[in-house]
């Protein structure tokens, strides 16, 4: 994002008990050229596969139309014209929340049928003025629209009714958990940890809703959070510079970088260790037969083996969704650093590593540049990260 602000987007979900496919769908798309993020949370009628299909259709249309049209009210009207009304229950086949936020903090939110979105600011729940829109052809299906300007530190929270109605029928909450209780938990979590990530806040709400339902959710439970804040930066250095005369440049990059730092590769770590006069120690706490253990050095958050570890990381990213499970090894440690960061800058040394020219070594280990390129692409596509690659 432009300027000193960044929009962190994350999402957590649990399907209704007994259903493999969740009936809620959350989609986000980053428009780099326009410095915008479009996010849609949709809740399909009922549960299971049918609800999932309806919600997917709604969310996909929401992203497409909001991307195409600046007026997201027009997008919502088009969606409602496409989705029919249940002839028995007289309600939409899918509810939705569409958020369009740009890098300057200008946000527009339009809702139909979902619980009202929540704005958290300075540790408080701030009410946002809304406008009720009634379309001429859909008099009984009102929309709610809001426009606001986000400030650094603001969070927008969207939930499906599986959150607010969790625990319904229990003696302590016969009508369900409710909006106010959900907001109270949000405030409690943010007060305890003011820089709480979007993902951890979403997870806290989903976990509590699960507990309300005694771990057997009566409906699909979904929560999405957009967190507008200063970007968290990560530098990933892998491979020695093409020329040994540039080793000092790599050391200077490591020393002056204003963010967290990771080194992938023993040779790279040795160059920086010598240049800074700092010792590298191997962490033997979690040994994995497939991944070399991580190492530590003062001033660096993580050191891993190079190409093999990054190849495993690329494979993990490729075959996992947004809610990726982190393995208890160096790959998981490195990915956790990346997921907790917003802007990930790779410095890729281009010196040939003779150890990787053996024809018996898999092709993906041959050129670290291709692995880094793939990791950067997956981080952008699946996790909405901003990545930069610099060859050295």
Secondary structure, 3 states (H helix, E strand, C coil): CCCCCEEEEEEEEECCCCCCCCCEEEEEEEECCCCEEEEEEEEECCCHHHHHHHHHHHHHHHHHHHHHCCCHHHHHHHHHHHCCECCCCCCECEEEEEEEEECCCEEEEEEECCCCCEEEECCEECCCCCEEEEECCEEEEEEEEEEEECCCCCEEEEECHHHHCCCCCECCECCCCCHHHHHHHHHHHHHHCCCCCHHHHHHHHHHHHHHHCCCCCCCCEEEEEEEEECCCEEEEEECCCCCHHHHHHHHHHHHHCCCEEEEECHHHHHHHHHHHCCCCEECCCCCCCCCCCCEEECCEEEEECCHHHHHHHHHHHHCCCCCCCCCCCHHHHHHHHHHCCCEEEEEECCCCCHHHCCCCCCHHHCCHHHHHHHHHHHHHHHHCCEEEEEEC
